[in-house]
């Protein structure tokens, strides 16, 4: 393989990996966050629905 092709394809491969990895990472992170919130939620009378409480305060500040 010529050096010119290598220098041309290397940045393209890097960009492809960057954008593909970011998209998949966001999906995996969102799914994990949803699972954690759902498992800590309180069951309600509706099937498949849980009640979660979200606080905007930082936990460390409110412990004082």
Protein Blocks (a to p, Z undefined) as FASTA:
>chain_A
ZZklmmmmmmmmmmmmmmmmmmmmmmmmmmmmmmmmmmmpccdfbehiacddddfbdfkl
mmZZ
